[in-house]
Amino acid sequence: VHKLGSYGRSLDITRFSSYHELRSELARMFGLEGQLEDPLRSGWQLVFVDRENDVLLLGDDPW
């Protein structure tokens, strides 16, 4: 997990059962509580980069 490419953390996603739980933990880890629920208002967007370097929005694929 990286925040703007400068802060990195390891995260075991098997601990979570939904994107909501993952989003909440990421907000806690990076001090962004309350800012990840509305990307248009906050300017923050959670994305996933797959093995082929395709960028997907978090939540676009089923959990």
C-alpha positions in Angstrom: 0.0 0.0 0.0 1.4 3.4 -1.0 0.2 6.9 -0.3 1.3 9.1 -3.2 4.2 6.8 -3.8 6.1 8.0 -0.8 4.7 6.2 2.2 4.6 2.4 2.0 3.0 -0.2 4.4 2.4 -3.9 4.2 -1.1 -5.2 4.6 -2.6 -8.7 4.7 -5.9 -8.3 2.9 -7.1 -11.7 4.0 -8.0 -10.0 7.3 -10.8 -8.2 5.6 -14.2 -9.4 4.4 -15.2 -6.3 2.4 -13.9 -3.2 0.6 -15.5 -1.1 3.4 -13.3 -2.9 6.0 -10.2 -2.4 3.8 -11.0 1.3 3.2 -11.5 1.9 6.9 -8.1 0.3 7.8 -6.3 2.3 5.1 -7.8 5.5 6.4 -6.7 4.6 9.9 -3.2 3.6 8.7 -2.6 6.9 6.9 -4.5 9.2 9.2 -7.3 9.9 6.6 -10.3 9.0 8.7 -13.5 10.3 7.1 -11.7 11.3 3.9 -11.9 8.1 1.8 -15.7 7.7 1.6 -16.2 10.6 -0.9 -13.3 10.9 -3.4 -14.8 13.9 -5.2 -15.0 15.9 -2.0 -11.6 14.8 -0.5 -9.5 14.4 -3.6 -8.4 10.9 -2.5 -9.0 7.8 -4.7 -8.1 4.2 -3.8 -6.8 2.2 -6.7 -5.4 -1.2 -7.3 -2.6 -2.0 -9.7 -2.7 -5.6 -11.0 0.1 -7.8 -12.3 -0.2 -6.3 -15.8 0.1 -2.8 -14.4 -3.6 -2.1 -15.1 -5.0 0.5 -12.7 -8.5 -0.4 -11.3 -10.6 1.6 -8.8 -11.0 -0.1 -5.5 -14.5 -1.7 -5.5 -14.8 -2.1 -9.3 -14.4 -5.8 -9.0 -16.4 -8.0 -6.5 -14.7 -8.6 -3.2 
